[in-house]
Amino acid sequence: MTESCETDTVARWNKLHAVPLFSPRYPNELVIRWTFRNFPRDRAAEFSLLDAGAGMGRHTILWAREGYIATATDVSPIAISQIREWARQEKTNDSGRSRRSG
């Protein structure tokens, strides 16, 4: 990916993440079922889960609330800052990262 294309991609995602209507807060039901089927709640602290392309962090926050070690990555620094703010409000530990591929 060229630097110009990468910059355009980040800018596009930053623009979308700045719009509140683009920020779903409820985790996807399929993700919830998959999580609890594969990673038992009573052993949550034993599991590290990665939310790659986390967007606004709806799954990251769910996992952190449930006691999992949750890490978020996203190409958008705006998304990561919003995840960190949400985690702060929820009083969860977050380890969000904004990463550029390449």
Backbone bond lengths (Angstrom), bond angles and torsions (degrees), N, CA, C in turn:
res aa  C-N    CA-C-N  psi(-1)  N-CA   C-N-CA  omega(-1)  CA-C   N-CA-C  phi
1 M - - - 1.452 - - 1.531 107.74 -
2 T 1.319 116.62 131.66 1.448 119.56 179.91 1.518 109.99 -75.97
3 E 1.326 115.99 157.88 1.460 119.98 -178.49 1.526 111.65 -61.41
4 S 1.341 117.18 -38.56 1.461 120.79 178.98 1.522 111.43 -63.64
5 C 1.323 115.96 -44.56 1.465 120.85 179.22 1.525 110.08 -64.84
6 E 1.321 116.64 -40.96 1.460 121.50 179.11 1.531 110.59 -63.58
7 T 1.322 116.84 -41.99 1.462 121.12 178.42 1.520 110.71 -63.81
8 D 1.331 117.19 -40.44 1.471 121.61 177.43 1.525 110.96 -62.91
9 T 1.320 116.19 -41.00 1.466 120.89 -179.87 1.523 110.52 -63.92
10 V 1.315 116.75 -46.86 1.471 120.70 178.69 1.524 109.94 -61.15
11 A 1.314 116.95 -44.16 1.469 120.88 -179.74 1.528 110.89 -61.70
12 R 1.318 117.12 -41.19 1.467 121.21 179.71 1.535 110.59 -63.48
13 W 1.334 117.09 -45.52 1.471 119.96 179.56 1.526 111.20 -68.28
14 N 1.321 117.29 -38.91 1.471 119.79 177.06 1.521 110.55 -59.82
15 K 1.329 116.31 -41.31 1.463 120.32 179.44 1.527 110.80 -63.06
16 L 1.321 117.13 -44.46 1.465 120.65 179.01 1.534 111.70 -64.36
17 H 1.326 116.93 -43.00 1.466 120.46 -177.70 1.525 113.02 -70.56
18 A 1.304 116.91 -14.99 1.469 120.57 177.41 1.535 111.53 -81.46
19 V 1.341 117.83 -9.92 1.461 122.87 -179.11 1.532 109.34 -94.86
20 P 1.331 118.02 116.19 1.467 120.16 -177.22 1.527 114.32 -56.25
21 L 1.320 118.92 -35.01 1.465 120.70 -179.78 1.528 112.84 -67.72
22 F 1.321 116.86 -16.51 1.454 121.63 178.80 1.530 110.76 -88.59
23 S 1.305 116.90 6.30 1.458 122.11 -171.87 1.521 112.44 -109.86
24 P 1.311 118.36 76.46 1.470 118.46 179.11 1.523 110.49 -63.19
25 R 1.336 116.18 138.92 1.455 121.31 -177.85 1.521 112.77 -104.77
26 Y 1.325 117.14 -15.70 1.457 119.76 -175.53 1.517 110.18 -100.28
27 P 1.320 117.13 129.90 1.467 120.41 179.52 1.525 111.45 -63.58
28 N 1.301 114.94 151.06 1.458 121.86 176.99 1.529 109.02 -68.36
29 E 1.314 116.29 133.84 1.470 121.25 -177.35 1.525 112.34 -58.32
30 L 1.329 117.31 -37.82 1.462 120.12 179.43 1.521 111.90 -65.38
31 V 1.316 116.75 -36.96 1.465 121.00 177.71 1.527 109.90 -67.45
32 I 1.308 116.55 -41.05 1.470 120.41 178.08 1.526 109.82 -59.77
33 R 1.328 117.23 -50.35 1.469 120.79 -179.44 1.524 111.77 -61.16
34 W 1.329 116.06 -44.23 1.465 120.75 179.88 1.524 110.24 -60.56
35 T 1.328 116.28 -43.95 1.467 120.34 -178.74 1.524 110.69 -59.36
36 F 1.312 117.07 -54.64 1.461 120.27 -173.99 1.528 112.81 -72.24
37 R 1.323 117.69 -23.62 1.463 120.64 176.40 1.534 110.58 -73.76
38 N 1.330 116.28 -36.54 1.465 120.53 -174.61 1.523 114.60 -97.72
39 F 1.311 117.74 -21.89 1.462 122.12 -176.15 1.530 108.70 -133.77
40 P 1.329 117.50 92.29 1.466 120.81 -174.02 1.530 112.89 -54.47
41 R 1.316 115.56 136.43 1.463 121.66 -179.32 1.522 112.79 -58.35
42 D 1.323 116.65 -37.24 1.462 119.10 -176.57 1.525 112.63 -71.04
43 R 1.334 116.79 -8.16 1.469 121.08 176.31 1.528 111.06 -122.31
44 A 1.326 117.07 22.60 1.469 122.36 -173.76 1.525 112.98 -52.12
45 A 1.314 117.60 -41.93 1.470 120.71 -175.91 1.531 112.77 -64.21
46 E 1.322 117.42 -12.38 1.468 121.54 179.33 1.532 112.32 -86.10
47 F 1.322 117.23 -11.08 1.456 120.63 -171.94 1.523 112.00 -112.72
48 S 1.337 115.28 133.90 1.462 122.50 172.29 1.527 107.40 -104.31
49 L 1.327 116.37 122.33 1.458 121.18 -178.48 1.522 109.53 -115.18
50 L 1.316 116.39 136.01 1.458 122.92 -179.36 1.518 109.41 -108.27
51 D 1.317 115.98 124.32 1.460 122.51 174.80 1.530 106.69 -100.88
52 A 1.335 115.72 89.39 1.467 121.42 -178.56 1.524 108.77 -82.50
53 G 1.321 116.30 129.45 1.462 119.62 -173.38 1.515 109.12 69.81
54 A 1.328 115.46 47.15 1.468 122.68 -169.34 1.518 114.67 -65.33
55 G 1.306 117.17 -21.23 1.461 118.02 -176.47 1.521 109.46 60.07
56 M 1.311 116.00 -125.05 1.468 120.18 -176.80 1.524 112.73 -85.41
57 G 1.335 117.78 -2.53 1.453 121.09 171.65 1.510 116.70 87.99
58 R 1.322 117.22 20.18 1.465 118.88 -176.43 1.523 112.34 -59.92
59 H 1.325 118.20 -33.99 1.465 120.26 178.70 1.533 110.35 -82.34
60 T 1.310 116.94 -36.52 1.464 120.86 177.64 1.519 110.45 -58.93
61 I 1.323 116.46 -46.71 1.467 121.06 -178.43 1.528 110.27 -66.28
62 L 1.327 117.52 -42.07 1.461 120.56 176.18 1.527 109.92 -55.19
63 W 1.324 116.37 -50.46 1.461 120.27 -177.56 1.526 111.00 -61.32
64 A 1.325 116.79 -43.90 1.465 119.85 179.81 1.530 111.09 -63.40
65 R 1.322 117.27 -41.93 1.475 121.15 177.22 1.522 111.49 -58.31
66 E 1.324 116.00 -37.25 1.462 121.19 -177.06 1.528 112.57 -82.62
67 G 1.337 117.05 -3.19 1.462 120.31 175.79 1.514 115.73 99.02
68 Y 1.333 117.64 2.11 1.460 120.50 176.65 1.526 109.11 -75.54
69 I 1.313 116.62 157.65 1.460 121.87 172.29 1.522 105.21 -84.55
70 A 1.320 116.80 107.43 1.465 121.62 -172.08 1.518 110.88 -110.72
71 T 1.314 115.37 132.63 1.461 122.26 177.19 1.520 108.49 -125.50
72 A 1.316 116.01 135.05 1.463 121.68 179.01 1.527 109.98 -114.19
73 T 1.315 115.73 138.48 1.465 120.78 170.63 1.526 107.34 -129.53
74 D 1.307 115.05 145.79 1.454 120.63 176.49 1.510 108.31 -159.79
75 V 1.317 116.18 152.13 1.459 121.40 179.07 1.537 110.52 -72.15
76 S 1.323 117.02 -20.72 1.464 121.66 -175.25 1.530 112.44 -95.26
77 P 1.331 116.98 115.58 1.463 119.68 174.85 1.537 112.27 -60.87
78 I 1.330 117.27 -30.42 1.470 120.60 177.60 1.526 109.77 -64.03
79 A 1.321 117.17 -45.09 1.465 120.19 178.65 1.522 110.87 -60.04
80 I 1.318 116.74 -45.48 1.469 119.93 -178.93 1.518 110.96 -63.78
81 S 1.320 118.01 -40.61 1.471 118.94 179.13 1.531 110.56 -65.47
82 Q 1.329 117.14 -34.71 1.467 119.67 177.79 1.528 111.42 -70.86
83 I 1.327 117.38 -35.94 1.464 120.32 175.02 1.529 109.49 -62.43
84 R 1.311 116.36 -45.46 1.477 119.90 -179.56 1.526 110.93 -61.18
85 E 1.316 117.24 -40.64 1.462 120.64 178.99 1.528 110.34 -65.42
86 W 1.311 117.05 -44.68 1.460 121.43 178.33 1.531 109.97 -61.54
87 A 1.334 116.81 -44.01 1.475 120.61 178.60 1.526 110.30 -61.93
88 R 1.331 116.74 -39.73 1.467 120.17 178.11 1.524 110.02 -62.31
89 Q 1.326 116.91 -44.89 1.461 121.06 179.00 1.526 111.60 -63.50
90 E 1.319 116.00 -35.87 1.468 121.35 179.92 1.529 111.50 -81.79
91 K 1.322 115.65 -8.97 1.462 122.03 -176.47 1.535 111.36 59.40
92 T 1.336 115.35 40.22 1.458 120.85 174.54 1.519 108.09 -104.75
93 N 1.302 115.96 158.08 1.463 120.02 173.77 1.513 107.14 -84.31
94 D 1.314 116.02 130.94 1.462 118.26 177.17 1.516 108.68 -120.41
95 S 1.286 115.88 153.07 1.456 120.52 173.28 1.519 108.00 -134.10
96 G 1.332 115.08 51.23 1.454 121.18 -177.83 1.520 112.07 -70.37
97 R 1.295 116.08 147.09 1.454 122.34 178.58 1.514 108.77 -137.92
98 S 1.316 115.06 140.88 1.459 120.13 170.00 1.513 106.50 -102.34
99 R 1.321 116.62 120.45 1.456 119.42 -176.86 1.504 110.22 -129.80
100 R 1.295 113.68 141.87 1.458 119.41 175.16 1.511 107.96 -102.40
101 S 1.301 115.08 135.02 1.466 118.30 178.07 1.526 108.69 -76.73
102 G 1.295 116.13 162.83 1.444 117.65 175.04 1.431 110.43 141.49
